[in-house]
Amino acid sequence: MTTHAMQKTYPEIRPVRWAYRLIVFFMVLTGFGQMPIYKRYYINEVPGLGWLSDFYATHTLHYAGAALFLGLAAYMAVGWFASWKKEWSLTWSGWARVGLLGALAATGVLRVAKNMPNVVFSPNFTMVIDMSHLFLTMALLVALLVFAVLRPGWVKEKHEA
């Protein structure tokens, strides 16, 4: 069964799913705002989108989104290990999403650490972290498009094959 079936048993999944979608959307939007692409391609000229070219605004919103994402991930992990794991198992797409999101979170934490005044990474390691974070973001976006078409869901009931 898919996440849709799990929704019948666990009604809190629907708002969590929408929160996840909104957080991922704004994380991608503000993450790309860290690069100068919105100003370069005049997206910031669209009325109401001028803030996208403000590095400090997108940086602050990206960190706030990261905090919300980590909170949501903690909520889901506790729910999973406390009760859901007994009846549900992750599908192949669930494992792919968890892996990509976990790797993104790990590289994001390293990027935050890199910005601390007392933390110094070598230039090569910094570049690896930055490029990994960007690559993982692109991989997640491609995976989400594939999952939107295939609709495999995150979970299935344990008694299913």
C-alpha positions as a Markdown table, in Angstrom:
| # | Residue | x | y | z |
|---|---|---|---|---|
| 1 | Met | 0.0 | 0.0 | 0.0 |
| 2 | Thr | 1.1 | 3.5 | -0.6 |
| 3 | Thr | 1.2 | 6.5 | 1.7 |
| 4 | His | -2.4 | 7.1 | 0.7 |
| 5 | Ala | -3.4 | 3.9 | 2.5 |
| 6 | Met | -1.3 | 4.8 | 5.5 |
| 7 | Gln | -3.3 | 8.0 | 5.7 |
| 8 | Lys | -6.4 | 6.1 | 6.6 |
| 9 | Thr | -4.7 | 4.6 | 9.6 |
| 10 | Tyr | -2.6 | 7.7 | 10.6 |
| 11 | Pro | -4.6 | 10.8 | 9.9 |
| 12 | Glu | -1.7 | 13.1 | 10.9 |
| 13 | Ile | 0.1 | 12.1 | 7.7 |
| 14 | Arg | -1.9 | 14.5 | 5.4 |
| 15 | Pro | -0.8 | 17.8 | 7.1 |
| 16 | Val | 2.7 | 16.4 | 7.5 |
| 17 | Arg | 2.8 | 15.6 | 3.8 |
| 18 | Trp | 1.8 | 19.2 | 2.9 |
| 19 | Ala | 4.3 | 20.6 | 5.4 |
| 20 | Tyr | 7.0 | 18.5 | 3.8 |
| 21 | Arg | 6.1 | 19.7 | 0.3 |
| 22 | Leu | 6.0 | 23.3 | 1.3 |
| 23 | Ile | 9.3 | 23.0 | 3.2 |
| 24 | Val | 11.0 | 21.3 | 0.3 |
| 25 | Phe | 9.7 | 23.9 | -2.1 |
| 26 | Phe | 10.9 | 26.8 | -0.1 |
| 27 | Met | 14.2 | 25.1 | 0.7 |
| 28 | Val | 14.9 | 24.7 | -3.0 |
| 29 | Leu | 13.7 | 28.3 | -3.8 |
| 30 | Thr | 15.9 | 29.8 | -1.1 |
| 31 | Gly | 18.8 | 27.5 | -1.7 |
| 32 | Phe | 19.0 | 28.6 | -5.3 |
| 33 | Gly | 18.7 | 32.1 | -4.0 |
| 34 | Gln | 22.1 | 31.6 | -2.4 |
| 35 | Met | 23.5 | 31.6 | -5.9 |
| 36 | Pro | 23.0 | 34.8 | -8.0 |
| 37 | Ile | 20.7 | 33.1 | -10.6 |
| 38 | Tyr | 17.6 | 35.0 | -9.7 |
| 39 | Lys | 19.2 | 38.4 | -10.4 |
| 40 | Arg | 21.2 | 37.1 | -13.4 |
| 41 | Tyr | 18.0 | 35.9 | -15.1 |
| 42 | Tyr | 15.9 | 38.9 | -13.9 |
| 43 | Ile | 13.5 | 36.7 | -11.9 |
| 44 | Asn | 13.8 | 39.2 | -9.1 |
| 45 | Glu | 12.2 | 41.8 | -11.4 |
| 46 | Val | 8.9 | 40.0 | -11.3 |
| 47 | Pro | 6.7 | 41.9 | -8.8 |
| 48 | Gly | 6.9 | 40.4 | -5.4 |
| 49 | Leu | 10.0 | 38.3 | -6.1 |
| 50 | Gly | 12.7 | 41.0 | -5.5 |
| 51 | Trp | 13.6 | 39.3 | -2.2 |
| 52 | Leu | 14.9 | 36.3 | -4.1 |
| 53 | Ser | 18.1 | 38.2 | -5.0 |
| 54 | Asp | 18.7 | 39.3 | -1.4 |
| 55 | Phe | 21.4 | 36.9 | -0.2 |
| 56 | Tyr | 20.8 | 37.6 | 3.5 |
| 57 | Ala | 17.0 | 37.1 | 3.2 |
| 58 | Thr | 17.3 | 33.8 | 1.3 |
| 59 | His | 20.1 | 32.7 | 3.7 |
| 60 | Thr | 18.0 | 33.4 | 6.8 |
| 61 | Leu | 14.9 | 31.8 | 5.2 |
| 62 | His | 16.9 | 28.7 | 4.1 |
| 63 | Tyr | 18.2 | 28.3 | 7.7 |
| 64 | Ala | 14.6 | 28.6 | 9.1 |
| 65 | Gly | 13.4 | 26.1 | 6.5 |
| 66 | Ala | 16.2 | 23.7 | 7.5 |
| 67 | Ala | 15.2 | 24.0 | 11.2 |
| 68 | Leu | 11.6 | 23.2 | 10.2 |
| 69 | Phe | 12.7 | 20.3 | 8.0 |
| 70 | Leu | 14.9 | 18.8 | 10.8 |
| 71 | Gly | 11.9 | 19.2 | 13.2 |
| 72 | Leu | 9.6 | 17.4 | 10.7 |
| 73 | Ala | 12.2 | 14.7 | 10.1 |
| 74 | Ala | 12.5 | 14.1 | 13.9 |
| 75 | Tyr | 8.7 | 13.9 | 14.3 |
| 76 | Met | 8.5 | 11.4 | 11.5 |
| 77 | Ala | 11.5 | 9.3 | 12.8 |
| 78 | Val | 10.0 | 9.2 | 16.3 |
| 79 | Gly | 6.6 | 8.2 | 14.9 |
| 80 | Trp | 8.3 | 5.6 | 12.6 |
| 81 | Phe | 10.3 | 3.9 | 15.3 |
| 82 | Ala | 7.6 | 4.2 | 18.1 |
| 83 | Ser | 4.7 | 2.6 | 16.2 |
| 84 | Trp | 4.5 | 2.8 | 12.4 |
| 85 | Lys | 7.5 | 0.4 | 11.8 |
| 86 | Lys | 5.4 | -2.4 | 13.3 |
| 87 | Glu | 2.8 | -2.3 | 10.5 |
| 88 | Trp | 4.6 | -0.5 | 7.6 |
| 89 | Ser | 7.8 | -0.9 | 5.7 |
| 90 | Leu | 9.6 | 1.5 | 3.4 |
| 91 | Thr | 9.2 | 1.0 | -0.4 |
| 92 | Trp | 12.2 | 1.4 | -2.7 |
| 93 | Ser | 11.2 | 5.0 | -3.3 |
| 94 | Gly | 10.9 | 5.5 | 0.5 |
| 95 | Trp | 14.5 | 4.3 | 1.0 |
| 96 | Ala | 15.7 | 6.5 | -1.9 |
| 97 | Arg | 13.9 | 9.6 | -0.4 |
| 98 | Val | 15.2 | 8.9 | 3.1 |
| 99 | Gly | 18.7 | 8.4 | 1.7 |
| 100 | Leu | 18.7 | 11.6 | -0.4 |
| 101 | Leu | 17.1 | 13.7 | 2.4 |
| 102 | Gly | 19.5 | 12.3 | 5.0 |
| 103 | Ala | 22.6 | 13.0 | 2.8 |
| 104 | Leu | 21.2 | 16.5 | 2.0 |
| 105 | Ala | 20.8 | 17.1 | 5.7 |
| 106 | Ala | 24.3 | 15.9 | 6.5 |
| 107 | Thr | 25.9 | 18.1 | 3.8 |
| 108 | Gly | 23.7 | 21.0 | 5.0 |
| 109 | Val | 24.9 | 20.6 | 8.6 |
| 110 | Leu | 28.5 | 20.6 | 7.2 |
| 111 | Arg | 27.7 | 23.8 | 5.3 |
| 112 | Val | 26.4 | 25.4 | 8.5 |
| 113 | Ala | 29.5 | 24.3 | 10.4 |
| 114 | Lys | 31.6 | 25.8 | 7.6 |
| 115 | Asn | 30.0 | 29.2 | 8.3 |
| 116 | Met | 30.9 | 29.1 | 12.0 |
| 117 | Pro | 33.8 | 31.5 | 12.9 |
| 118 | Asn | 35.9 | 28.9 | 14.7 |
| 119 | Val | 35.5 | 26.1 | 12.1 |
| 120 | Val | 38.0 | 26.0 | 9.2 |
| 121 | Phe | 37.7 | 23.5 | 6.4 |
| 122 | Ser | 40.2 | 23.2 | 3.6 |
| 123 | Pro | 39.1 | 24.9 | 0.3 |
| 124 | Asn | 38.9 | 21.5 | -1.4 |
| 125 | Phe | 36.7 | 20.0 | 1.4 |
| 126 | Thr | 34.5 | 23.1 | 1.3 |
| 127 | Met | 34.1 | 22.7 | -2.5 |
| 128 | Val | 33.2 | 19.0 | -2.0 |
| 129 | Ile | 30.6 | 19.9 | 0.6 |
| 130 | Asp | 29.1 | 22.6 | -1.6 |
| 131 | Met | 29.0 | 20.6 | -4.8 |
| 132 | Ser | 27.7 | 17.5 | -2.9 |
| 133 | His | 24.8 | 19.6 | -1.5 |
| 134 | Leu | 24.0 | 21.0 | -4.9 |
| 135 | Phe | 24.3 | 17.6 | -6.6 |
| 136 | Leu | 22.1 | 16.0 | -4.0 |
| 137 | Thr | 19.5 | 18.7 | -4.4 |
| 138 | Met | 19.4 | 18.1 | -8.1 |
| 139 | Ala | 19.2 | 14.3 | -7.6 |
| 140 | Leu | 16.3 | 14.8 | -5.2 |
| 141 | Leu | 14.4 | 17.0 | -7.7 |
| 142 | Val | 14.9 | 14.4 | -10.4 |
| 143 | Ala | 13.8 | 11.6 | -8.0 |
| 144 | Leu | 10.7 | 13.6 | -7.0 |
| 145 | Leu | 9.7 | 14.1 | -10.6 |
| 146 | Val | 10.1 | 10.3 | -11.2 |
| 147 | Phe | 8.1 | 9.5 | -8.1 |
| 148 | Ala | 5.4 | 12.0 | -9.1 |
| 149 | Val | 5.0 | 10.0 | -12.4 |
| 150 | Leu | 5.3 | 6.5 | -11.0 |
| 151 | Arg | 3.5 | 7.2 | -7.7 |
| 152 | Pro | 5.2 | 4.4 | -5.7 |
| 153 | Gly | 4.6 | 5.9 | -2.3 |
| 154 | Trp | 6.8 | 6.0 | 0.7 |
| 155 | Val | 5.5 | 2.9 | 2.6 |
| 156 | Lys | 3.7 | -0.4 | 2.1 |
| 157 | Glu | 1.9 | -2.6 | 4.6 |
| 158 | Lys | 4.3 | -5.3 | 6.0 |
| 159 | His | 2.1 | -8.2 | 5.0 |
| 160 | Glu | 2.4 | -7.2 | 1.4 |
| 161 | Ala | 5.1 | -8.7 | -0.8 |
